[in-house]
Structure formats: C-alpha cells, structure tokens
C-alpha cells in the first residue's frame, strides 16, 4: 500500500499491550513445545495449543481494530479507498 503509515501501532500503549500479549503467547507456545517433547498426553497438548491459537486471534483482533480506527480511517478520509480492498483481503483470509 503506497503512502500508508508503516509500523504498528501508532499509540505506544497499544503497542505495549500487543507486545505483552505476544510474549504471553510465546510462553504458552514454549509450553506446548515442551509438552510435545516430553510426550505429554495428546489431549492436554491440544488444549494448550488451542489456548495459544485463541490468544493469537485476540492479538490479531486488537491489531485489526487499531488498524481500522487509525490507518484505514485516515486513508479513507484522504480519499485512498484502496484500503477497503486491503481489508477485504484480510477478511477473506480469516473466513
């Protein structure tokens, strides 16, 4: 996307929240890796893996919300409606 501000997010507090959540996810993922390595019960591994995936979806939602409220809104106000196509592509990948 041309002329779009890069970097997420503009608000430092949102960035801190995203990084904090990602570090928590990393810790949980490390636990899943350890569980697999130690031969833990499959169902227990699946529960932990599902928790990691749910946490990542939460991070994705936070990033998306921030992007829609800032970058996308600003771009549409400036007449750059190509950001709508960008968002459509994101939702296609999710669905």
N, C-alpha and C positions, 0 to 999 in steps of 0.2 A: 504494500500500500504506500503510495507516494505521499510525501508531505504529512504523514501521520506522526505524532509524537511517539517516540520509542521508549521502551522501558516501562516496567510495571511496578507498582502503580505510582501515580504522581504524589499521592498522600503518603508521607512517611509512616503514619500509624497503620495504614492498611498494609503497607509493605512489611512492617514488623509482624503484623498478625499473620500474613501469608507465610512468611519465613518460619515463624514459630510453629504454625500448623504443619508445615512441611517437615520440620525437624522431628516433630512428634510422629508423623507418618514414617519417617526414616527409621526411628527407633522400633516401631511396630514391625516394619518390614524386616529389620535385622532379626527380630524375634522369630518371624516366620522362617527365615533362612536357617537360623539356629535349630528351630524345631524340625525342619526337614533333615538337616544334617545329623541330628540326634535320633532320627527315626521315630518321632512322636506320632501319636495316633492321628490318622488321616483327618478325621472329623475335627479334631482340635486345630489342626493346621488350617483346614478350610475356614473355620470360624475366625481365626486370626487373620487370614488372608482377606476374608470378606470385610473385616473391620478396616483393614488398610484401604481397600477399594472404596468403602464408604467415606473414609476420611479424605481420600483424594478427590472424590466427587464434591465434597464440601469445599475443598480448596478451589477446585475448578469453578464452582458456583460463585465463590467470593471474587475470583479474578474476573469472571464474566460480568457479574453485577457491577464491579468497579469500572470495567471497560465500557459497559453500556452507559453508565452515568457520567463518564468523563470523555473518553476518546470518541466514542460513537456519537454522543450528543453534540460535542463540539464540531465534529466533522460535518454532521447533517446541517447544523446551523450555518456552517460556512459553504454549504452547497455541495459538499462532497458525498453524494448519495451512494457512491460505490461501496461505502462501508456497510450498507444494507446487504449487498451481495456477500461481503465478508462474513457477516453474522449468519446469513442463510447457510453458508458452507459449514460454519461451526455447528449449527443445529442439525444439519444433515449427518454429520459425523457422530453426533450424540444419539440420534434416533435409530 
